[in-house]
Amino acid sequence: MASQTKADILAQHETNAALKTPAPGQITRHAKDLGADGMLSPLDERIIAAASEALEAGQTHYVDVPGIAPLREAIAEYLNTSFSAPCQSSNIIVTAGLQESRFLTIQKIGETFDSIGIPDVVHPGVQKALGVRTRNVVSIAVDADRGYLPTLGAIADAVAGGCQLIYLESPSRLSGAAYTSDEVDAIGQLLGESGATVIWDQGLAPWVDGGCRSLASTEDAPAQVTTIGEAFPGMGLASWFIGYIAAPENQIPAMQSQKQIMAICTSTAAQYAALEASSLFPTAHPPRLARLRSAKSDATESAQELNLNVIAGDALNVIALRTSNDSAAKLRAAGFDCADGGDFGASEVIRLNINTTTADALQALR
């Protein structure tokens, strides 16, 4: 490649605002890092052993691009059990983390549509995935009083205007707010009537107390819904980058081919670690959820005592606050990191992870 061509490509990259969108870290770096997407969770020794045994057995080579068969089967079973989603292993692609899931779905499903509907408030990783190529993006209005979830009316308006592909998060990656079961049914009915397709990020759903309805579980929508998320969250695999795509079989080949071009396959040893995590998750997750339930309750109470404006959210692993513009600076001065809502599209909002240091961080905002 000629040097001038390389220079032109780099210059184009530098001026691409979408690709340079600031985003939270993907993994927690230290106890006071309350802004990362991933949680700080210890790895069970059995998960470490599974990865070591895979390496010792020679599992260092390329494997099936969509993932090793046992892990795809385990993820399909997890989605069936937890979300009543009618999945088989043939519907699953194991990804190198959620951002790869975003990229593959937005790029490969998106290229078959004239436009894509994107909420006005959404994880900045979506903007990064969109920035790779020029496309028609339709804005979908959100309701700030409902945790910045897109309104059902705005979704319907986008579809009525001809937008046949919609990207949605439930729970919201910023606030943790999730659609109710009735709202999910209403979206499913809209899909059934319009033939529209949805990319549904349900990654925070395991952290919703009492469960969270998946759009893939509705009677009207399964053939038009692709779900994405992290595999077995809270099991210490955040830094191992194991995500999933669950899609109708006719959408799998294009995404699988793109993944092969990008990265051949997801790390083999990490996949065997995730397979072990799948067997431990049903037992390990409920007590972890109970601890988060107590911790978020305490954090919410502390925030209210400090007259901080808490944004209602269903996911127990995050708390979002409407604050003044200097709140992030106050947290940094006290040694804490947070996620800036402005990067999501909601200015004067910050998001904090729930852990043992969240209460101390809130005191810094008094």
C-alpha positions in Angstrom: 0.0 0.0 0.0 1.4 3.4 -1.0 2.5 5.7 1.8 0.1 8.4 0.7 -2.8 6.0 0.7 -1.9 5.0 4.3 -1.7 8.7 5.3 -5.1 9.3 3.7 -6.6 6.4 5.6 -5.1 7.6 8.9 -6.3 11.2 8.3 -9.8 10.0 7.6 -9.8 8.0 10.8 -8.6 11.0 12.8 -11.5 13.1 11.5 -14.2 10.5 12.0 -16.0 11.7 15.1 -18.0 8.5 15.6 -14.9 6.3 15.7 -13.4 8.7 18.3 -16.4 8.7 20.5 -15.3 8.5 24.2 -16.5 5.3 25.9 -16.3 3.7 29.3 -13.6 1.2 29.9 -14.6 -2.4 29.1 -13.1 -3.8 32.3 -12.7 -2.6 35.8 -9.1 -1.6 36.6 -9.3 -1.1 40.4 -11.7 -1.0 43.3 -12.4 2.7 42.7 -13.1 2.3 39.0 -16.9 2.8 39.1 -17.2 3.7 35.4 -16.2 0.5 33.5 -18.8 -1.7 31.8 -17.5 -4.9 33.3 -17.6 -5.8 37.0 -14.6 -6.6 39.3 -15.3 -10.2 40.1 -12.9 -12.9 41.3 -12.3 -15.9 39.0 -13.4 -19.3 40.5 -10.4 -21.7 40.6 -12.4 -24.2 38.6 -12.6 -21.6 35.7 -8.9 -21.1 35.8 -8.3 -24.8 35.9 -10.5 -25.3 32.8 -8.5 -22.7 30.8 -5.2 -24.3 32.0 -6.4 -27.8 31.1 -7.5 -26.6 27.6 -4.0 -25.1 27.0 -2.3 -28.3 28.2 -4.6 -30.3 25.9 -3.4 -28.3 22.9 -6.4 -26.1 22.6 -4.3 -23.2 21.2 -5.3 -23.6 17.5 -8.1 -22.1 15.5 -11.6 -23.6 16.2 -15.0 -23.2 14.6 -15.4 -19.5 13.9 -18.8 -19.2 15.7 -17.3 -20.9 18.8 -16.7 -24.3 20.2 -19.9 -26.4 20.0 -20.2 -27.1 23.7 -20.1 -23.4 24.6 -22.6 -22.5 21.9 -24.9 -25.2 23.3 -24.4 -23.9 26.9 -25.2 -20.3 25.8 -28.3 -21.5 23.9 -29.5 -23.3 27.0 -28.8 -20.3 29.2 -30.9 -18.1 26.9 -33.7 -20.6 26.8 -33.7 -21.0 30.6 -33.2 -17.4 31.6 -35.0 -15.6 28.9 -37.4 -18.1 27.3 -35.6 -17.4 24.0 -36.1 -20.3 21.5 -32.4 -20.8 20.7 -30.2 -23.7 19.5 -26.5 -23.8 19.1 -26.9 -23.0 15.4 -28.3 -19.6 16.4 -25.2 -18.7 18.5 -21.9 -16.9 17.7 -19.4 -16.6 20.5 -17.8 -13.2 20.3 -14.7 -11.5 21.7 -16.8 -9.3 24.0 -19.9 -7.2 23.6 -18.3 -4.6 21.4 -17.6 -7.2 18.7 -21.2 -8.3 19.1 -22.3 -4.7 18.5 -20.0 -4.3 15.5 -21.0 -7.6 13.8 -24.8 -7.1 14.2 -24.8 -3.4 13.3 -22.5 -3.9 10.2 -23.8 -7.2 8.8 -27.5 -7.0 9.6 -27.4 -3.2 9.0 -26.0 -3.6 5.4 -29.3 -5.3 4.3 -31.4 -2.2 5.3 -31.6 1.3 4.0 -31.5 2.8 7.5 -31.1 2.0 11.2 -32.9 3.5 14.1 -30.7 4.4 17.1 -31.9 5.8 20.5 -30.8 9.3 21.3 -29.3 7.9 24.5 -27.3 4.7 23.9 -23.9 3.1 24.8 -21.2 5.0 22.9 -19.9 1.7 21.5 -22.9 1.8 19.2 -21.6 5.1 17.7 -18.2 3.5 17.3 -19.7 0.6 15.4 -21.7 2.9 13.2 -18.7 5.0 12.3 -17.1 2.5 10.1 -19.3 3.3 7.1 -21.7 6.0 6.1 -25.4 5.0 6.7 -28.7 6.6 7.2 -29.3 6.8 11.0 -32.8 7.6 12.3 -32.9 9.1 15.8 -35.4 7.6 18.3 -36.5 9.9 21.1 -36.1 8.7 24.7 -38.0 9.4 27.9 -35.7 10.9 30.5 -38.2 10.0 33.2 -38.1 6.3 32.2 -34.3 6.0 32.5 -33.7 7.2 29.0 -35.4 4.3 27.4 -36.7 5.0 23.8 -40.5 5.6 23.9 -42.8 3.1 22.3 -44.3 5.9 20.3 -40.9 7.0 18.9 -40.1 3.4 17.9 -43.4 3.1 16.2 -42.9 6.4 14.4 -39.4 5.3 13.1 -40.9 2.1 11.8 -43.9 3.9 10.2 -41.4 6.2 8.5 -39.7 3.3 6.8 -37.0 2.4 9.2 -36.9 -1.4 9.3 -34.0 -2.0 11.6 -33.9 -0.7 15.2 -31.2 -1.0 17.9 -32.5 -1.2 21.5 -31.1 -1.7 25.0 -33.1 -3.2 27.8 -31.9 -2.6 30.4 -30.4 0.7 29.4 -26.6 0.7 29.5 -26.7 4.1 31.1 -29.5 3.9 33.7 -30.2 0.2 34.1 -33.9 0.9 33.3 -35.7 -2.0 31.6 -38.9 -2.3 29.6 -41.9 -3.9 31.4 -43.2 -7.2 30.2 -46.2 -5.4 28.6 -43.9 -2.9 26.8 -41.9 -5.8 25.5 -45.0 -7.4 24.2 -46.0 -4.1 22.5 -42.7 -3.9 20.7 -43.0 -7.5 19.7 -46.5 -6.8 18.3 -45.1 -3.9 16.4 -42.5 -6.1 14.8 -45.0 -8.7 13.9 -47.2 -6.2 12.2 -44.5 -4.2 10.4 -41.9 -6.9 9.6 -39.2 -4.7 11.2 -36.0 -6.2 12.7 -34.5 -5.4 16.1 -30.9 -5.8 17.5 -31.7 -6.2 21.3 -28.9 -5.6 23.8 -29.9 -7.5 26.9 -26.5 -7.6 28.5 -27.6 -6.1 31.8 -30.7 -8.2 32.1 -29.1 -10.8 34.4 -28.7 -8.0 37.0 -32.4 -7.2 37.1 -34.0 -8.4 40.4 -36.7 -10.9 39.5 -35.7 -11.2 35.8 -36.0 -9.1 32.7 -38.2 -9.9 29.7 -36.3 -10.5 26.4 -37.9 -9.4 23.1 -36.8 -12.8 21.7 -39.4 -14.4 24.0 -42.4 -12.8 22.5 -44.7 -14.8 20.2 -44.6 -12.2 17.4 -40.9 -11.4 17.2 -38.4 -14.3 17.4 -37.6 -14.5 13.7 -37.0 -10.7 13.6 -34.9 -10.3 16.8 -31.1 -10.7 17.3 -30.0 -10.5 20.9 -26.5 -9.7 22.2 -24.9 -9.7 25.6 -22.1 -10.9 27.8 -21.7 -14.6 28.6 -22.3 -15.5 32.2 -21.7 -12.1 33.7 -20.2 -11.8 37.2 -18.2 -14.9 36.8 -14.9 -13.0 36.5 -14.7 -13.3 32.7 -15.0 -9.6 31.9 -11.4 -9.2 31.0 -11.6 -12.4 28.9 -14.1 -10.8 26.5 -16.7 -13.5 26.0 -19.9 -12.2 24.5 -22.6 -13.7 22.3 -24.9 -13.1 19.4 -28.1 -15.1 19.2 -29.7 -14.6 15.8 -32.0 -16.3 13.3 -30.0 -18.9 11.4 -30.3 -17.0 8.1 -28.3 -14.1 9.6 -25.5 -16.2 11.0 -23.4 -16.8 7.8 -22.7 -13.2 7.0 -21.7 -12.3 10.6 -19.6 -15.5 10.9 -17.8 -14.7 7.6 -17.0 -11.1 8.9 -15.8 -12.5 12.2 -13.5 -14.8 10.4 -12.0 -11.9 8.4 -11.6 -9.8 11.5 -10.2 -12.3 14.1 -10.5 -15.9 12.9 -12.2 -17.0 16.2 -12.5 -16.1 19.8 -9.7 -17.3 22.1 -10.0 -21.1 22.5 -8.8 -21.4 26.0 -11.1 -18.5 27.1 -14.0 -20.4 25.5 -13.3 -23.4 27.6 -13.1 -21.2 30.7 -16.6 -19.8 29.8 -17.9 -23.3 29.3 -16.9 -24.1 32.9 -18.4 -20.8 34.1 -21.7 -21.9 32.5 -22.0 -24.9 34.8 -21.2 -22.7 37.9 -23.4 -19.7 37.0 -26.8 -21.1 38.2 -25.4 -21.6 41.7 -23.1 -18.6 41.9 -25.4 -15.9 40.4 -28.3 -15.7 43.0 -26.1 -14.9 46.0 -24.2 -12.4 44.0 -27.5 -10.8 43.0 -28.5 -10.7 46.7 -25.4 -8.9 47.6 -25.9 -6.3 44.9 -29.5 -5.9 45.9 -28.4 -4.9 49.4 -25.5 -2.7 48.1 -27.7 -0.8 45.6 -30.4 -0.2 48.2 -27.7 1.3 50.5 -26.3 3.4 47.7 -29.7 4.7 46.7 -30.6 5.6 50.3 -27.2 7.4 50.7 -27.7 9.3 47.5 -31.2 10.4 48.5 -29.9 11.5 51.9 -27.3 13.7 50.1 -30.1 15.1 47.9 -28.7 13.5 44.8 -31.1 12.9 42.0 -31.2 9.1 41.4 -32.4 7.9 38.0 -34.7 4.9 38.5 -33.1 1.8 37.1 -33.9 -1.9 37.4 -30.4 -3.4 37.0 -28.7 -3.8 40.4 -25.1 -3.4 39.2 -25.3 0.3 38.3 -26.7 3.5 39.6 -27.2 6.7 37.5 -27.5 10.2 38.9 -28.5 13.6 37.4 -25.8 15.9 38.7 -24.0 19.1 38.1 -21.3 19.5 35.4 -18.5 19.2 38.0 -19.5 15.9 39.5 -17.1 13.8 37.4 -14.3 16.1 38.3 -15.2 15.8 42.0 -15.1 12.0 41.8 -11.7 12.1 39.9 -10.3 14.3 42.6 -11.3 11.7 45.2 -9.7 8.9 43.2 -12.9 7.5 41.6 -13.8 6.9 38.0 -17.3 7.1 36.6 -19.1 6.8 33.3 -20.0 10.2 31.7 -23.6 10.2 30.6 -22.6 12.8 28.0 -20.8 10.1 26.1 -24.2 8.2 25.9 -26.1 11.3 24.9 -27.4 12.4 28.3 -25.5 15.4 29.6 -25.3 16.0 33.4 -25.7 12.3 34.1 -23.1 10.0 35.6 -23.2 6.2 36.0 -21.5 4.4 38.9 -21.0 0.7 39.3 -22.3 -0.8 42.5 -19.5 -2.2 44.7 -17.9 -1.7 48.1 -16.6 1.7 47.3 -19.8 3.2 45.8 -21.0 4.7 49.1 -17.6 6.5 49.5 -17.8 7.9 46.0 -21.3 9.3 46.7 -19.8 11.2 49.7 -17.5 12.9 47.4 -20.5 14.5 45.7 -22.0 16.0 48.8 
